[in-house]
Amino acid sequence: MRRGRREAERGQASVELLGALPALLVLAFVAFQLLAVGYSAVLAGTAAEAGALAIASGVDAREGVRESLPGWSRAGARVSVSGGTVSVRLRPPSPIGAVSRKFEVTGQAFVEVGS
């Protein structure tokens, strides 16, 4: 009796794993996106500070920002400079472009410009 029941349940774990696989993939994607957004926010803030320091030392702020960013983020970075304020906007990496646009982050830094 027991043996017949075991044979009837054979493969049940595999079927349950296949059923849970889409949920696991979505969870992994969400975790990746959260990490990517956080990392992009840190990069944007650091790049804005580098731009502000460049202004303070008399160098072009945009160049300071570009040099502080890793290669993958340089192309998508948008830099705006107004007086002593440097703003850097970055889109986090994502396999889905709409998600990347939705979670765009901004870093801002200010330095007082001497007269």
C-alpha positions as MATLAB code, in Angstrom:
seq = 'MRRGRREAERGQASVELLGALPALLVLAFVAFQLLAVGYSAVLAGTAAEAGALAIASGVDAREGVRESLPGWSRAGARVSVSGGTVSVRLRPPSPIGAVSRKFEVTGQAFVEVGS';
ca = [
       0.000    0.000    0.000;
       2.722    2.464    0.920;
       4.760    1.642   -2.124;
       1.902    2.495   -4.500;
       1.395    5.863   -2.851;
       5.096    6.756   -3.195;
       5.064    5.899   -6.862;
       1.987    8.076   -7.382;
       3.790   11.058   -5.818;
       6.996   10.540   -7.782;
       7.950   13.749   -9.599;
       5.681   15.936   -7.462;
       8.582   18.107   -6.265;
       9.647   18.750   -9.858;
       6.150   19.843  -10.813;
       5.944   22.155   -7.797;
       9.330   23.665   -8.651;
       8.199   24.339  -12.212;
       5.077   25.999  -10.857;
       7.112   28.247   -8.529;
       9.785   29.087  -11.114;
       7.997   32.119  -12.634;
       7.529   33.647   -9.178;
      11.192   33.044   -8.355;
      12.271   34.689  -11.622;
      10.103   37.752  -10.968;
      11.485   37.994   -7.428;
      15.064   37.797   -8.748;
      14.324   40.510  -11.333;
      12.843   42.818   -8.680;
      15.841   42.272   -6.397;
      18.236   43.020   -9.277;
      16.355   46.219  -10.137;
      16.377   47.428   -6.541;
      20.122   46.875   -6.324;
      20.667   48.588   -9.688;
      18.608   51.631   -8.647;
      20.498   51.927   -5.364;
      23.868   51.625   -7.057;
      22.881   54.184   -9.693;
      21.779   56.622   -6.976;
      25.154   56.287   -5.268;
      26.959   56.792   -8.589;
      24.882   59.881   -9.430;
      25.577   61.464   -6.043;
      29.286   60.730   -6.225;
      29.503   62.052   -9.782;
      27.705   65.263   -8.791;
      30.201   65.755   -5.967;
      33.069   65.206   -8.395;
      31.571   67.826  -10.678;
      31.248   70.293   -7.807;
      34.856   69.660   -6.809;
      35.888   70.248  -10.415;
      34.131   73.635  -10.335;
      35.922   74.493   -7.089;
      39.283   73.699   -8.670;
      38.519   75.620  -11.863;
      38.009   72.626  -14.145;
      34.983   71.831  -16.329;
      32.301   70.206  -14.154;
      31.050   67.949  -16.946;
      34.511   66.503  -17.410;
      34.780   65.839  -13.676;
      31.454   64.052  -13.729;
      32.334   61.929  -16.773;
      35.660   60.845  -15.316;
      34.082   59.762  -12.032;
      31.510   57.477  -13.675;
      32.191   53.896  -14.764;
      32.072   53.210  -18.499;
      28.570   51.714  -18.712;
      26.960   54.759  -17.107;
      28.796   57.531  -18.968;
      26.721   57.262  -22.128;
      23.409   57.563  -20.320;
      24.400   60.269  -17.837;
      22.826   63.694  -18.203;
      24.688   66.516  -16.522;
      23.422   70.012  -15.855;
      25.469   72.794  -14.298;
      23.962   76.013  -12.993;
      26.320   78.272  -11.088;
      27.777   76.057   -8.394;
      25.076   73.388   -8.570;
      25.783   70.172  -10.443;
      22.972   67.705  -11.182;
      23.566   64.232  -12.601;
      20.714   62.062  -13.866;
      21.293   58.353  -14.454;
      19.125   55.502  -15.592;
      19.844   52.239  -13.822;
      20.721   49.255  -15.991;
      17.707   47.126  -16.846;
      16.790   44.581  -19.502;
      13.481   46.455  -19.840;
      13.862   50.043  -21.074;
      10.590   51.276  -19.575;
      11.708   50.164  -16.124;
      14.998   51.994  -16.557;
      13.200   55.220  -17.512;
      10.753   54.895  -14.626;
      13.487   54.592  -11.997;
      15.845   57.317  -13.210;
      17.821   58.768  -10.290;
      19.310   62.212   -9.710;
      22.338   63.254   -7.689;
      22.995   66.876   -6.834;
      25.905   68.746   -5.271;
      26.604   72.394   -4.627;
      29.787   74.366   -4.267;
      30.004   78.053   -3.524;
      31.633   79.809   -6.452;
      34.036   82.564   -5.393;
      33.634   86.056   -6.831;
];
